[in-house]
Amino acid sequence: MNINAKQKRTLIVVAALALVVIIAISAIIITVLSPKKTPVSSEYITVTVDNEISASFTLKPGDYTVISSKTYNKAHTHIVQHIAPSVSFTQAMDTFVAALLDAKKLTGKETEVLLFGVESVNEADFEVLASYFRDVLKKNNCSTRVYSLYTKVKVDKTQELAEKNEVSYAKAQLCTRLEKENKKLKAEELITLSLTEIVEKVNGIAMEDLVGKVESDTNEEQKNEFIPNREPTPPSSSSSETSSDASSSDTSSGDSSTGTGPSFVVSPDDVGWGPLR
């Protein structure tokens, strides 16, 4: 069948329109399904320190002096009320940690966990500030474990989770990441816990998964394996008949048990949650 010039032009136009429609629909799908992300402010560095007490410190770039401070839903205002603007970050953190210790919201023991989050367009800020914060804890004789999160771009959905629960973005970010790593964990549930409780919960689930996996592997390996509970009796040298009987008796009377199950000693540092960067 011959196609004239007019029909060719019509087909080209139709094909072009179809291509435009396909591209438009693809763009809409990608926009809807992809999480919306927003760069953090380049003007300020926001530092968040979390525990049962959750506080945020907004810093000026360059010299890291405090511009403002705030606390979240469970935090008492007095924890940061003595931190005046224009003080250095190290002075602010020293006051903050001392206030936590005085209020018995922080014991300084290694069983405790703090989440230190930095929001900045410059990752070097994160390294410097995290180092400063660890020095402040050391100065106050705190053995508290510190886990860190650096944020350069915020995800709107995570921000909504933080605002809904009145916690810092860093804590919401941690909870969503943990949910992605293990479907047994739910961000909506984790976010209501203190950081120490979150670590205990995550390590508990990791322990269950580890033990379950090893027991499963062990059971599979030992499924049809016979392991006697005692050593066979040495054959008697008195006669060949006695030797044969002894050997037979040991084999038939052996217990079919697979023996004692595996035991595990797993420290929190070996499995589960680790420093997040």
C-alpha positions as CSV (number, residue, x, y, z in Angstrom):
1,M,0.0,0.0,0.0
2,N,1.4,3.4,-1.0
3,I,1.4,6.2,1.5
4,N,1.2,9.7,0.1
5,A,3.0,12.7,1.5
6,K,0.0,14.0,3.4
7,Q,-0.5,10.7,5.2
8,K,3.2,10.6,6.0
9,R,3.0,14.0,7.6
10,T,0.0,12.9,9.6
11,L,1.7,9.8,10.9
12,I,4.8,11.9,11.9
13,V,2.6,14.3,13.8
14,V,0.8,11.5,15.6
15,A,4.0,9.8,16.5
16,A,5.5,13.0,17.8
17,L,2.4,13.7,19.9
18,A,2.5,10.2,21.3
19,L,6.1,10.6,22.2
20,V,5.4,13.9,24.0
21,V,2.5,12.3,25.9
22,I,4.8,9.3,27.0
23,I,7.5,11.7,28.2
24,A,5.0,13.8,30.1
25,I,3.5,10.7,31.8
26,S,6.9,9.3,32.7
27,A,7.9,12.7,34.2
28,I,4.7,12.7,36.3
29,I,5.3,9.1,37.5
30,I,8.9,9.8,38.5
31,T,7.9,13.0,40.3
32,V,5.2,11.3,42.3
33,L,7.2,8.2,43.2
34,S,10.5,9.8,43.9
35,P,10.9,11.3,47.4
36,K,11.1,15.1,47.4
37,K,14.5,16.4,48.6
38,T,15.5,19.8,49.8
39,P,19.1,21.0,50.3
40,V,19.8,22.2,53.8
41,S,20.3,25.9,54.3
42,S,23.8,27.0,53.2
43,E,23.6,30.1,55.4
44,Y,23.6,28.2,58.8
45,I,24.9,25.0,60.3
46,T,22.3,23.2,62.4
47,V,23.6,20.8,65.0
48,T,21.2,18.5,66.8
49,V,22.0,16.5,69.9
50,D,19.4,13.8,70.8
51,N,18.6,11.7,73.8
52,E,15.5,11.7,75.9
53,I,16.3,15.4,75.9
54,S,16.5,16.6,72.4
55,A,17.9,20.0,71.5
56,S,19.0,21.8,68.4
57,F,21.7,24.5,68.0
58,T,21.9,26.8,64.9
59,L,25.4,28.0,64.2
60,K,27.0,30.6,62.1
61,P,29.4,29.2,59.4
62,G,33.0,29.8,59.7
63,D,33.5,30.4,63.5
64,Y,30.6,28.1,64.7
65,T,29.1,30.6,67.1
66,V,25.6,29.9,68.3
67,I,22.8,31.9,66.7
68,S,19.9,30.2,68.4
69,S,18.9,27.2,70.5
70,K,15.7,25.2,70.9
71,T,14.4,22.1,72.6
72,Y,11.8,19.5,71.5
73,N,8.7,18.0,73.0
74,K,10.2,16.1,75.9
75,A,13.0,18.5,76.6
76,H,12.9,21.0,79.5
77,T,13.5,24.6,78.5
78,H,16.0,25.1,81.3
79,I,18.4,22.7,79.5
80,V,19.4,25.4,77.0
81,Q,18.1,28.6,78.6
82,H,21.5,29.5,79.8
83,I,23.1,29.2,76.4
84,A,23.2,32.7,75.0
85,P,23.6,33.6,71.3
86,S,27.1,34.5,70.2
87,V,28.8,31.9,72.4
88,S,31.1,29.4,70.8
89,F,29.9,25.9,69.9
90,T,32.3,24.3,72.4
91,Q,31.0,26.6,75.2
92,A,27.4,25.9,74.3
93,M,28.0,22.1,74.3
94,D,29.8,22.3,77.6
95,T,26.9,24.1,79.2
96,F,24.4,21.7,77.5
97,V,26.2,18.6,78.7
98,A,26.6,20.0,82.2
99,A,22.9,20.8,82.4
100,L,22.0,17.3,81.3
101,L,24.2,15.8,84.0
102,D,22.8,18.2,86.7
103,A,19.2,17.3,85.7
104,K,20.1,13.6,85.7
105,K,19.0,13.3,82.1
106,L,22.5,12.0,81.3
107,T,24.6,9.7,83.5
108,G,27.6,9.7,81.3
109,K,27.7,5.9,81.4
110,E,28.7,3.8,78.4
111,T,25.3,2.2,78.4
112,E,23.8,5.5,77.2
113,V,23.6,6.6,73.6
114,L,23.5,10.1,72.1
115,L,22.8,10.9,68.4
116,F,24.8,13.8,67.1
117,G,23.4,15.2,63.9
118,V,24.9,17.9,61.7
119,E,23.0,19.7,58.9
120,S,25.4,21.5,56.5
121,V,26.3,21.8,52.9
122,N,29.9,21.2,53.9
123,E,30.8,17.8,55.2
124,A,34.0,19.3,56.7
125,D,31.7,21.1,59.2
126,F,30.4,17.7,60.3
127,E,33.9,16.3,61.0
128,V,35.0,19.4,63.0
129,L,31.8,19.7,65.0
130,A,31.6,15.9,65.8
131,S,35.2,16.1,67.1
132,Y,34.4,19.1,69.2
133,F,31.4,17.4,70.7
134,R,33.4,14.2,71.6
135,D,36.0,16.4,73.3
136,V,33.3,18.1,75.4
137,L,31.9,14.7,76.6
138,K,35.5,13.6,77.5
139,K,36.0,16.8,79.4
140,N,32.9,16.1,81.4
141,N,34.0,12.5,82.1
142,C,31.2,11.1,80.0
143,S,31.6,7.6,78.5
144,T,28.3,8.0,76.6
145,R,28.4,6.4,73.2
146,V,28.0,8.9,70.3
147,Y,26.5,8.0,66.9
148,S,26.6,10.5,64.1
149,L,24.5,11.5,61.2
150,Y,25.4,14.0,58.5
151,T,22.6,15.6,56.4
152,K,23.3,17.6,53.3
153,V,19.8,17.1,51.6
154,K,16.6,16.6,53.5
155,V,13.8,14.3,52.4
156,D,10.4,16.0,52.8
157,K,8.7,12.8,54.0
158,T,11.4,12.4,56.8
159,Q,10.9,16.1,57.7
160,E,7.1,15.5,58.0
161,L,7.8,12.6,60.4
162,A,10.1,14.8,62.5
163,E,7.5,17.6,62.7
164,K,4.6,15.2,63.5
165,N,6.5,13.7,66.4
166,E,8.2,17.0,67.5
167,V,11.7,15.6,67.2
168,S,14.8,16.6,65.3
169,Y,15.3,15.7,61.7
170,A,18.3,13.6,62.7
171,K,16.3,11.3,64.9
172,A,13.6,10.9,62.2
173,Q,16.3,10.3,59.6
174,L,17.8,7.6,61.8
175,C,14.4,5.9,62.4
176,T,13.6,5.8,58.7
177,R,17.0,4.4,57.8
178,L,16.7,1.6,60.4
179,E,13.3,0.7,59.0
180,K,14.8,0.3,55.5
181,E,17.5,-1.9,56.9
182,N,15.1,-4.2,58.8
183,K,11.4,-4.5,58.1
184,K,10.8,-5.6,61.7
185,L,11.6,-2.1,62.7
186,K,9.0,0.7,62.2
187,A,10.0,4.3,62.1
188,E,6.7,5.4,63.7
189,E,7.4,3.2,66.7
190,L,11.1,3.9,67.0
191,I,10.7,7.6,67.0
192,T,8.8,7.6,70.3
193,L,11.8,5.9,72.1
194,S,15.0,7.5,73.5
195,L,18.2,6.8,71.6
196,T,19.3,4.3,74.2
197,E,16.0,2.4,73.9
198,I,16.3,2.4,70.1
199,V,19.8,0.9,70.2
200,E,18.5,-1.8,72.7
201,K,15.6,-2.6,70.4
202,V,17.7,-2.8,67.2
203,N,20.3,-5.0,68.9
204,G,17.6,-7.2,70.3
205,I,16.2,-7.8,66.8
206,A,19.6,-8.3,65.3
207,M,20.4,-10.9,68.0
208,E,17.1,-12.8,67.3
209,D,17.9,-12.7,63.5
210,L,21.5,-13.9,64.1
211,V,20.5,-16.8,66.5
212,G,17.6,-17.8,64.2
213,K,19.9,-17.9,61.2
214,V,22.7,-19.9,63.0
215,E,20.2,-22.4,64.5
216,S,18.6,-22.9,61.2
217,D,21.9,-23.5,59.5
218,T,22.9,-25.9,62.3
219,N,19.7,-27.8,62.2
220,E,20.0,-28.3,58.5
221,E,23.6,-29.5,58.8
222,Q,22.8,-31.9,61.6
223,K,19.4,-33.1,60.3
224,N,20.5,-36.8,59.7
225,E,23.7,-36.7,61.6
226,F,24.3,-39.1,64.5
227,I,26.4,-37.7,67.3
228,P,26.8,-40.1,70.3
229,N,26.8,-38.6,73.8
230,R,29.6,-40.7,75.0
231,E,32.8,-42.2,73.7
232,P,32.5,-45.8,72.4
233,T,33.8,-48.5,74.8
234,P,37.2,-49.8,73.7
235,P,36.9,-53.3,72.3
236,S,37.9,-56.1,74.7
237,S,41.0,-58.0,73.7
238,S,39.8,-61.3,75.3
239,S,38.1,-62.6,72.2
240,S,36.9,-61.6,68.8
241,E,33.3,-62.5,69.8
242,T,33.4,-60.0,72.7
243,S,34.9,-57.3,70.5
244,S,32.1,-57.7,68.0
245,D,29.4,-57.6,70.7
246,A,30.9,-54.5,72.4
247,S,31.1,-52.7,69.1
248,S,27.5,-53.6,68.2
249,S,26.2,-52.6,71.6
250,D,27.9,-49.1,71.5
251,T,26.4,-48.4,68.1
252,S,22.9,-49.5,68.9
253,S,22.6,-47.9,72.3
254,G,23.9,-44.5,71.4
255,D,21.6,-41.5,72.0
256,S,20.2,-40.0,68.8
257,S,20.4,-36.5,70.2
258,T,22.3,-33.9,68.2
259,G,23.9,-32.6,71.4
260,T,23.8,-29.2,73.1
261,G,22.7,-26.3,70.9
262,P,25.0,-23.5,70.0
263,S,25.5,-20.7,72.6
264,F,26.3,-17.1,71.6
265,V,28.0,-14.3,73.4
266,V,27.3,-11.2,71.3
267,S,28.1,-7.7,72.5
268,P,26.2,-4.7,71.2
269,D,29.3,-3.5,69.3
270,D,29.4,-6.7,67.3
271,V,26.0,-6.8,65.7
272,G,23.1,-4.5,65.0
273,W,23.4,-0.8,65.2
274,G,26.7,0.9,64.5
275,P,28.0,4.4,64.0
276,L,26.0,5.9,61.1
277,R,27.8,8.4,58.9
